[in-house]
């Protein structure tokens, strides 16, 4: 078990939502008996480091340095579902960008997922493949300039004649892939009748699990589901577990108890 020292990296660029999240975690950690140091640059002051924002250059460098010295890193960002800029859910991961490796030891109690009131659908059909694009930040962070083009080439080889729609990130530059694109249709509507979703790590994989549309991903929380039959039971099991990896600021104490439990278990 690590010593109870915490460094929180709070950057001038942090949004109102991220500051609200970090403030809640700072308060929860202090009440739990942790020694907390708040910094605006990484100083190696804690056995656990907290950052908000996956993919940011400063956060990524701090995370890598903290892990290299044997510490742990709690990473926050906008939630998987029920997310909004103020008062919504923030997602959490441990040491890595996404938490699929921890879902196996995550509770699958129904309450947290049920609180969202989201009904599972059986919306798969013989329609197009939805190819989910990267946003500019993720493209820079992951150095994947040609990810969509490479995936499209692979899909055309595997599924000759199948239509593919490029789901570009709303409000961002659309790549010219030579196929139809859609960045406006609500994702739940776009997935109706789709035959497959392909993404790198996007939350659209979680939308696909809700919609009942098979998906492929390389990273992201939904990766946990890939080696299991795509049944309604397994989808619900995944979503119940995933709901423990996102919290609201007013749940900071419960969030801190959960994540420190995972730290102690791993």
C-alpha positions as CSV (number, residue, x, y, z in Angstrom):
1,X,0.0,0.0,0.0
2,X,1.3,3.5,-1.0
3,X,1.8,6.2,1.6
4,X,-1.1,8.6,1.7
5,X,0.5,11.6,-0.1
6,X,-1.3,13.2,-3.0
7,X,-0.1,15.7,-5.6
8,X,-2.8,17.5,-7.6
9,X,-1.8,19.1,-10.8
10,X,-4.0,22.2,-11.3
11,X,-3.2,24.1,-14.5
12,X,-4.2,27.7,-15.4
13,X,-5.9,26.2,-18.5
14,X,-8.3,24.0,-16.5
15,X,-11.9,24.6,-17.3
16,X,-14.6,25.4,-14.7
17,X,-15.8,21.8,-14.8
18,X,-12.3,20.4,-14.2
19,X,-11.6,22.8,-11.3
20,X,-14.9,21.7,-9.8
21,X,-13.8,18.1,-10.1
22,X,-10.3,18.7,-8.7
23,X,-11.7,20.7,-5.8
24,X,-14.0,17.9,-4.9
25,X,-11.2,15.3,-5.0
26,X,-8.9,17.5,-2.9
27,X,-11.5,17.9,-0.2
28,X,-12.4,14.2,-0.2
29,X,-8.7,13.2,0.0
30,X,-8.0,15.6,2.9
31,X,-11.0,14.3,4.8
32,X,-9.7,10.8,4.2
33,X,-6.4,11.7,5.9
34,X,-4.3,12.2,2.8
35,X,-1.5,14.9,2.7
36,X,-2.4,17.0,-0.3
37,X,0.0,19.2,-2.4
38,X,-1.6,21.3,-5.1
39,X,0.9,22.4,-7.9
40,X,0.8,24.0,-11.3
41,X,3.8,21.9,-12.5
42,X,4.8,18.3,-11.6
43,X,7.0,18.2,-8.5
44,X,7.0,14.6,-7.5
45,X,5.3,15.4,-4.2
46,X,3.0,12.4,-3.8
47,X,2.7,8.7,-4.2
48,X,-0.4,9.4,-6.2
49,X,-0.8,12.2,-8.8
50,X,-4.1,13.6,-9.9
51,X,-4.6,15.3,-13.3
52,X,-7.6,16.4,-15.3
53,X,-7.5,16.0,-19.1
54,X,-6.3,13.0,-21.0
55,X,-4.0,13.8,-23.9
56,X,-2.7,17.2,-22.7
57,X,1.0,17.5,-23.2
58,X,1.7,18.7,-19.6
59,X,-0.5,16.0,-18.1
60,X,0.9,13.2,-20.2
61,X,4.5,14.1,-19.4
62,X,3.6,14.3,-15.7
63,X,1.8,10.9,-15.9
64,X,4.7,9.2,-17.6
65,X,7.2,10.5,-15.1
66,X,5.0,9.6,-12.1
67,X,4.5,6.0,-13.4
68,X,8.3,5.7,-14.1
69,X,9.1,6.5,-10.5
70,X,6.7,3.8,-9.3
71,X,3.8,6.2,-8.4
72,X,0.1,6.0,-9.4
73,X,-1.8,8.5,-11.5
74,X,-5.6,9.2,-11.3
75,X,-6.8,10.8,-14.5
76,X,-10.1,12.6,-14.9
77,X,-11.9,13.8,-18.0
78,X,-15.5,14.4,-19.2
79,X,-17.8,11.4,-18.5
80,X,-19.0,8.6,-20.6
81,X,-22.7,9.3,-20.3
82,X,-24.6,12.0,-18.4
83,X,-21.8,14.4,-19.2
84,X,-22.1,18.2,-19.4
85,X,-19.7,21.1,-18.8
86,X,-21.2,22.0,-15.4
87,X,-22.6,19.6,-12.8
88,X,-22.2,16.5,-15.1
89,X,-20.2,13.4,-14.7
90,X,-16.4,13.1,-15.0
91,X,-14.7,9.8,-15.9
92,X,-11.7,8.5,-14.1
93,X,-8.9,6.2,-15.1
94,X,-5.8,4.9,-13.3
95,X,-2.3,5.2,-14.7
96,X,-3.5,4.8,-18.3
97,X,-5.8,6.8,-20.5
98,X,-8.6,4.3,-20.1
99,X,-9.5,1.7,-17.5
100,X,-10.5,-1.6,-19.3
101,X,-7.9,-3.6,-17.4
102,X,-9.6,-2.7,-14.1
103,X,-13.2,-3.5,-15.1
104,X,-12.8,-7.1,-14.0
105,X,-12.4,-6.1,-10.4
106,X,-15.1,-3.4,-10.6
107,X,-18.5,-3.9,-9.0
108,X,-21.4,-4.6,-11.4
109,X,-24.1,-3.6,-9.0
110,X,-27.0,-2.1,-10.9
111,X,-27.7,1.2,-9.1
112,X,-25.2,3.5,-10.7
113,X,-26.1,2.5,-14.2
114,X,-29.8,2.4,-13.5
115,X,-29.7,6.0,-12.2
116,X,-29.2,7.2,-15.8
117,X,-32.5,5.7,-17.0
118,X,-30.9,4.6,-20.3
119,X,-32.7,1.7,-22.0
120,X,-30.6,-0.9,-23.9
121,X,-31.6,-1.2,-27.6
122,X,-31.3,-3.9,-30.1
123,X,-30.5,-1.6,-33.0
124,X,-28.0,-3.5,-35.2
125,X,-29.0,-4.1,-38.8
126,X,-27.4,-4.7,-42.2
127,X,-26.7,-1.0,-42.7
128,X,-23.4,0.9,-43.1
129,X,-20.3,0.6,-41.0
130,X,-19.8,3.7,-38.9
131,X,-16.1,4.7,-38.9
132,X,-15.5,7.1,-35.9
133,X,-12.7,9.6,-36.5
134,X,-10.2,11.1,-34.2
135,X,-10.3,14.7,-32.9
136,X,-7.4,17.0,-33.5
137,X,-6.1,16.7,-29.9
138,X,-6.2,12.9,-30.0
139,X,-4.5,12.8,-33.4
140,X,-1.6,14.9,-32.2
141,X,-1.3,13.1,-28.8
142,X,-1.3,9.7,-30.4
143,X,0.6,10.6,-33.6
144,X,-2.0,9.0,-35.8
145,X,-2.2,11.2,-38.9
146,X,-3.6,8.5,-41.2
147,X,-5.6,6.4,-38.8
148,X,-9.0,6.8,-40.5
149,X,-7.6,6.1,-44.0
150,X,-5.8,3.0,-42.8
151,X,-9.0,1.7,-41.1
152,X,-11.0,2.4,-44.2
153,X,-8.6,0.5,-46.4
154,X,-8.9,-2.5,-44.0
155,X,-12.7,-2.3,-43.9
156,X,-12.9,-2.4,-47.7
157,X,-10.8,-5.5,-47.8
158,X,-12.8,-7.2,-45.0
159,X,-16.3,-6.1,-46.1
160,X,-16.2,-5.5,-49.9
161,X,-19.3,-3.6,-51.0
162,X,-20.4,-2.5,-47.5
163,X,-21.1,1.2,-47.2
164,X,-19.0,3.1,-44.7
165,X,-19.9,6.4,-43.1
166,X,-17.2,8.6,-41.5
167,X,-18.4,10.0,-38.2
168,X,-16.2,13.0,-37.8
169,X,-15.9,14.8,-34.5
170,X,-18.6,17.5,-34.4
171,X,-17.3,21.0,-35.1
172,X,-13.9,19.8,-36.2
173,X,-12.2,19.6,-39.6
174,X,-13.5,16.7,-41.7
175,X,-11.0,14.5,-43.5
176,X,-11.5,13.8,-47.2
177,X,-11.8,10.0,-47.2
178,X,-13.9,9.8,-50.3
179,X,-16.9,8.4,-48.4
180,X,-20.0,10.1,-46.8
181,X,-19.5,11.8,-43.5
182,X,-21.8,12.8,-40.8
183,X,-20.9,15.0,-37.8
184,X,-24.4,16.3,-37.1
185,X,-26.8,13.4,-36.6
186,X,-27.2,12.5,-32.9
187,X,-25.2,9.4,-32.4
188,X,-28.1,7.3,-31.2
189,X,-29.9,8.0,-34.5
190,X,-26.8,7.4,-36.6
191,X,-26.3,4.0,-35.0
192,X,-29.8,2.7,-35.8
193,X,-29.5,-0.1,-38.3
194,X,-25.7,0.1,-38.5
195,X,-23.9,-3.2,-38.9
196,X,-20.6,-2.2,-37.2
197,X,-18.9,0.6,-35.3
198,X,-15.1,1.0,-35.7
199,X,-13.2,3.5,-33.5
200,X,-9.9,3.8,-31.8
201,X,-11.0,4.6,-28.3
202,X,-14.1,6.8,-28.7
203,X,-17.0,6.8,-26.3
204,X,-19.1,5.9,-29.4
205,X,-18.1,2.3,-28.6
206,X,-20.1,2.7,-25.4
207,X,-23.0,4.2,-27.4
208,X,-22.8,1.1,-29.6
209,X,-23.0,-1.2,-26.6
210,X,-26.1,0.7,-25.5
211,X,-27.5,0.6,-29.1
212,X,-26.8,-3.1,-29.6
213,X,-24.5,-2.5,-32.5
214,X,-21.3,-4.6,-32.6
215,X,-18.1,-2.5,-32.4
216,X,-14.3,-2.8,-32.7
217,X,-11.9,-0.6,-30.8
218,X,-8.2,-0.5,-29.9
219,X,-8.5,1.2,-26.5
220,X,-11.1,2.7,-24.3
221,X,-13.3,1.3,-21.5
222,X,-15.4,-0.7,-24.0
223,X,-12.3,-2.8,-24.9
224,X,-13.2,-4.9,-21.9
225,X,-16.2,-6.2,-23.8
226,X,-14.4,-7.2,-27.0
227,X,-13.4,-10.7,-25.9
228,X,-16.9,-11.6,-24.7
229,X,-20.0,-12.6,-26.7
230,X,-22.0,-9.5,-27.7
231,X,-25.1,-10.4,-25.7
232,X,-27.5,-8.2,-23.9
233,X,-26.4,-9.7,-20.6
234,X,-22.7,-8.9,-21.2
235,X,-23.5,-5.4,-22.5
236,X,-25.4,-4.7,-19.3
237,X,-22.7,-6.1,-17.2
238,X,-20.2,-3.9,-18.9
239,X,-22.3,-0.7,-18.6
240,X,-22.9,-1.4,-14.9
241,X,-19.1,-1.7,-14.3
242,X,-18.4,1.4,-16.5
243,X,-20.8,3.5,-14.4
244,X,-18.3,3.1,-11.5
245,X,-15.7,4.8,-13.6
246,X,-17.6,8.1,-13.7
247,X,-18.8,10.4,-10.9
248,X,-20.2,13.8,-10.2
249,X,-18.4,16.5,-8.2
250,X,-21.0,16.0,-5.4
251,X,-19.9,12.3,-5.3
252,X,-16.2,13.1,-4.8
253,X,-16.0,11.2,-1.5
254,X,-17.5,8.0,-3.0
255,X,-15.2,8.4,-6.1
256,X,-12.1,8.8,-3.9
257,X,-13.1,5.7,-1.9
258,X,-13.6,3.7,-5.0
259,X,-10.4,4.7,-6.8
260,X,-8.2,4.3,-3.7
261,X,-9.8,0.8,-3.3
262,X,-8.6,0.0,-6.8
263,X,-5.2,1.4,-6.1
264,X,-4.9,-0.8,-3.0
265,X,-6.1,-3.8,-4.9
266,X,-3.5,-3.4,-7.7
